[in-house]
Amino acid sequence: MKVSKKFLNDYIDISNISTKEIADKMLLAGNEYESIKTLGNIKNLVIGKVLEKIKHPDSDHLSICTVDVGDETLQIVCGAPNVDKNQKVIVAKVGATLPGDFLIKETTIRGVSSNGMICSLNELGIDKKYLKEEDINGIHVLSEDAPLGSDPFTYLDLDDEIIDFELTADRSDLLSIIGMAYEVGAIYDLDVKYPDINLTEENIKIEDYHSLKVETKNSESYLLKRVDNVVIKESPSFIKNRLISSGIRPINNVVDISNYVMLETGQPLHFFDADKIGKEIIVRMANDNEKIITLDNKERTLNKDDIVITDGKNPVALAGVMGDLSTEVTTSTKNILIESAHFNSTNIRNTSKRVLRSEASLRFEKGINLEMIDFAIKRAAYLLSKYASGKVLKGSLKHNVKEKRNIKINLNINKVNNLLGINLSLDEITKVFDKLKFTY
């Protein structure tokens, strides 16, 4: 589980605690980590503005750029096809060391002196899989408001540190940023801040468009919520950056919100194109040799132990694993049907082993927090309304068999101390419960 310090800080104030200290305290609490990665720790990297661009006299693909970096003006020979006059760009000055121990030096390129480098994000250590095509093929162009001479990583909100935890199988509660926030909060006695789910709903009911029927005991909780008239576009920077830090490639605002909420809450969601799925949604067990084409465009053969979501007849999703291509959200999608559910972990584990393992199946296999099913679907609807201009329809379609109730445990202090091999007082134990927000 990759945990971005900035992402974690959105829910608990750890701004004055070093990442290394947090990782070490988590280790003492039984949560091992593999590494700490720092993004943006490159000296002599600044924001510049291209004042002039002329063709190199001895090359058909190189340009000679005059670049203002705030405290001086540099001449830089650049081979990027998209560099142009008046652009704000990322400049590695002489003395900067880029990933791969690539030292920027004063140099001469085909008879013209060059004092620095205009950079792409990939050259700064951002993997190509997270980048747009224009960033892969050329330099990264910043917005007009980018301040000259300042740190581009800070401006782009990419100056982050990432702890890569090796979680044990019994700590599925830590497969979310909120879960991590509770753990860190217990260590430092800090409160967790929950994200906003304050929805404004339209007067149109979801029942006017869809009906729900669950025909299997292997889905004890199943919720659907609809958001109409979404505008699909690029995600806000903070969502893209949080996804990149967590190892997930940004796609667009709608797809990214689904992944973002999963990372926040630990609750996997699935977004259907509501206009492709039809009125009747039935959750059932698959038939032997039933076929589905998953979102990765591969045909999968199912058996009677797999759970499927159907349009009344045909599968439109392999439950807890991946959606079907027929109801995929595309750039032309206007209306979204959000799924948030609980599926039998044994079924999902067997399906994912045989068919396909995904970020969703990983969480369903280990067990999810039932309290997050409703919260996550409301959170997703809220973000779609805020960042995709969506209109949230009134109500939800719900199937709830599994009762959500507080479990009472009688705790023997002597047994606790014998098991741990230490001598905790009642006061010390209750303080831990208070930090974890347990009632007693």
N, C-alpha and C positions, 0 to 999 in steps of 0.2 A: 504494500500500500504506500504509494507516494504521497507525502503530505507537504504541501506548500506552506511556508510560514505565513505568507500573505493571506492565503485562503483560510488558514486556521485563525488568523488574527481578525477575520471578519466576524467571528463568533465568540472570541474570547480575547481579552486584551493582553497580549504577550509581547507588545512592541518593545518593552524594556528588558526582555529576557533573551539571552543569546540562544541561537538555534542549537548550538552544541550542548548547552546546559539542559535545554528541553529534552534533547535526544538521550542524554545521559541519565536524567531523572526518570524518563520513560523506561530506560533499560533496567534501572533499579526496581521499577514497578513490574518487571517481568515482560517488557515489550522490546524485543531485540530489534536493532536496526543494522542495516547493511552499509549504508553510506550517507553522507551529507554532500549535496551538490550545490554549488553557488553559481547563480546566473548573474552575468553583468559585472563581474569583478575584473574589468579590463582597464588599465590605466592608459591615459593619453587618447581616450575615445571621446569625441565631442560631436555636437551638432553643428553643421556648417551650411552655408548657402552658396550655390553655384552662381557666381557673378557673370562668368563668361565661359562659353564653350566654343572651341574652334577645332577644325579637323587637323589631325596630326599630319605633317607634311610627308611622312614616310610610311604611312599605314592607311589602309582603307577601312579599318574597324576601330582604331584608337582615336580618342579625343583629348585635347589639352584643355583642362578646366582650371579656372581661377576661382578659388573657394575661400570665402570669408568664414573663419572659425571663431570669431568674436574678438580675440586679442591679436590676431595676425591674419594675413592673407597668404594662402598657399597655392603653388602651382602643382597640380596633380594630373598625371596621365591616367586616363580611365578607359577601360575596354568595354564597359557595360553598354548595351544598345539603347537603354532607356534613360541614360543621363542627359540632362538638359539644363538650359539656363533658367535661373530663378527657383530651382528646386531646393528644398531643405533636405539635407542628406546626412548620413552617418559617416564621420571621418575618423580614420585611425591615423593619428599623427606619428611622426618619426619617434621611435622608442616604444610604441605600443607592441604588445605581444598577443597575437590572436591565437585561438585554439589550434592545437597542433604545433605549438612553439614556433609560430610563424612571426618573426621579428620584422617590423616595418622599419626600413632604412631609407636614407637618402639614396636615390639611384638615378640612373640615366636609361631611358627607354627609347631606343632607336634615335639617339642623338638629342633627346629632350629631357631635361632634368625633371624629376618627380619627387615631391616631398610629402608623401603620405599616401593614403589609399581611401577611396570612396567605397563603402562596404555594403554587401548584402547581409541579410539576417543569417543566412546559412554560414557565411564566413565568420560570424560572431558566435557560432555554436548552436544555433537553433536548427534542429533537424529538418531536412527538406519535407518530411511527411506532414509537418505542421504549417507549411507555407503555401501561399497562393502562387499560381504559375508565374506571375510577373516578378515575384520575389525570388523564385528559383532561377529565372533566366536573366535577371538583372539586379541592380542595386535596389535598396529599399528607400522609397521616397516618403518623407515625413510630411505631416500637415503643415500648413502655413504658419500656425501658431507655435511651432517648435522653437524654443528659445536658443539663440546662437550661443555656442560655447559651452552649453550645459551637457550633462550626462545623458546620452540617448536612452540607456536602459532605464534610468529613473523616469524620464519623460514617457516612455512606452509602458511603464509599470511592469517591466520585466526583471527588475532588480530583486531577485528573490532567492531564497534558500530552500532546498527540498530534502526532506528526510525520507529515506526509503526503508520502511519498516518490514521486518519479516514476522508476520503475525502467525500465531498458533491457531489451530482449527477451532478452538473453543472461544475465540475472541472475534466473532462475527460482528459484534457491536462496534468494533473499530474500523469496519469497512465503510466508514462515512466520516466526513469532516466534523459533523456535530458529535458523533461518538468519540472522536479523538479529542474534541474540545472538552467533553465531560471528563475524560481521563486526565488531561492536562489540568483542568480546573480542580479536580480532586487533589492533585499533587500540590498545586500552588494556592489552593483555597480561593479560586476565582469563579465568578458567575458566567454562565453561558448565555449568550444573546441569541435568541431565535430569530430567523429571517421573517420578513413580512409576508403575510398571506391575506391581507385585507382586500377582499374581492368586491368589485361592483358587478352585479349580475344583471343581465337583460331580463325583460319580462317574458321572453320566449322560453318555454320549457324544453328540456332535452327529450322528454317523453313524446314531444311532437315529431321527433325525427327517428328515434331509436327505441327498441325494446331489448330487454336482457333476460336470458334464461341460462341457468347453470345446471347441467345434467350430470355432473360428476362430484363426488365427495372430495376429490383431490384439489378442488379450489374452494376453500372455505370462506374466503373474502375476495370479492371482485367488484371494483368500482369503475364507472365510466363518467367522464365529464367532457362537455363539448365547448370548443372555442371557435367562433366563426370570424370570417373576414380578416384572417391573418395576412400580414405583409412579410414575405420572405426576403431577407436581406442579410448582410453581414452582421454578426453579433457585436455587441458592445465589447470594447477592449478587455474589460475586467473578466467577462465570461470566457473569452478566447484565451486569455492569459492563465486563468485558473485551470482550464482544460489542458493546455499545453504543459503546465507544471505537473499535472496529474497523469500525463502520458497519453492523452486523448486528442485526436486531430479535430480542430474546429471545422465545421461544414457550413452551416448557416444558422441564423438565430433560432429557428424552430428545432432543428435537430440538436443544436448545442444546448438548448434549455433542458431537453430531456436528459442528456448526459450530465449536465450541471446539477440538476436536482437529485439525480441518483448519487452523485458524489457528495452532495450536501447531506442527504438524509439516509443513504444506504438503501433506499427503496427504488428498485428498478421500475421504470415506466416504459410504456410503449405508446407511440403516437401513430394513429391511423389517419389516412386521408378519409375524412368522414363521408365524402361524396362517392368514394369507391367501395365502401364497406356495406352500404345499404341499410335497411331499417332493422332487420332482425339479427341480433348477436347471440349466438349460442356457444357456450363453453362445454366441451365434451371430451371424451377420450377418443383418440384416433382409431381408425380401422386398420387392420393389418394390411400392409402394402399400399396404404394411402400415400399420395404424393404431395409435396409442397416445394415451391421454389423460393428459397430464402433470399433475404436482401442482398446477399453476396452473389446472387444469380446462379446458385447451384441447386439442382433438384435433389431433394432428400426423400428417402423412403421411410415411412413411419410404421410403428406397430401399435398394438392395443394398449401399451403402457405409457404412450406419449399423450400429453394433454394438448389440445388444440383449441384455438378460438376460430369460430366459423361465421360466415354470413348467412347461416341457416342451412347451408348445403356444403360449401367448400371451405377448407381451412384458409384463414387469412393471417394466421400467426401460429408459430410453434411456441406454446406458452412457456414463459420464463426463459426463453433462449433467444429467439429472433423472429422478426416479422416476415410475412410473405411479400414477394415483390409486387403482387397485384394491388396491395393497399399502401404502397410506399408513399411517403411524403416527398414530393418533388417541388421544383421551383414554381410550378403552376398550381400547387395546392392552395386552397382558400380556407377550408374548414377542417379543423383538427378534432379527432376523438381521442381523448387521453385515457389510457388504461393504467390502473394501479391495483395490484392484487397480491394475494398470498396463494402460492401453489405448494403442493406437497413436495418437500425437499428431496425425498427419495426418488420420486418420479423424475424431477428435474435433473438430479445427479445422474441417473441412468440414461436419460435422453442426451444430456450433454456429453457423456462419455462416448456414446455410440454415434451421435450425429454431429454435434458442434458445441464447443465451449465458448462462452461470451462473458463480458463483464456482468451482464444480468444474471446468467446462470450461476456464476461464481457466488453471488450474494444469495440467491434462492437456495442453492445447495447447502449453504452454511446456516441458513435461517435468518429471517428478517424480523425487525421490530414491528409488531402489529400496530403499535401506536402511530407509526409513520405512514401507514397506507393512505389514510384520509388527509393527513397533513401534506404529504408529498403531492397529491393530485391538486390540492388547492394552491400549493406553492407554484406548481407548473402553470396552472391557469393564470395566476397572478402575473408571472413573468411573461407569459404570452400576451397578456393584455398590455403590459407596460412596454415591452421591447419588440412586439410584433403587431401592435395596434389591434389585437384581437378583442372580440366581444364575447364575454363569457355567458353562456346560456344558464338559465336558472336550474338549480338542483343537480342531482347526480342519479345515475342508475346504480343500485346497490344490491349486492348479494352478500349477506353476512351470516354465516353459520357459526364460525368460531367466536366464542364469547371472549371479549377483552375484559379481563378482570385482574385486579391486583392479587398476586400470590403472597400468602402469608407464610413466613418461615420462623419456626421457633429456634432460636440460636442459643446454644450453650457456650458460655464464655470459656469454661474450662476445656471444652472440646476444641474450640478455636485455638487456644494457646498450645494445647498438646499437639495439634496438627501442624502449627507453624513453628513450634519449638521456641516460642518467645513468651513473654509475660505482658500482655496488653491489659490495661485497666478498662473498666466499663466506659469511663469518660473518653479514653482514646478511641475505642471502637465506635462510640456514638458520633464522635467528631468525623470519622471516616464516612459514616452513613450520611451525615449532614452535607459533607462535601460532594457526595454522589447524588444528593437530593433524594435519598431513600427516606420514606416515612417509617416510624416505629412507635 
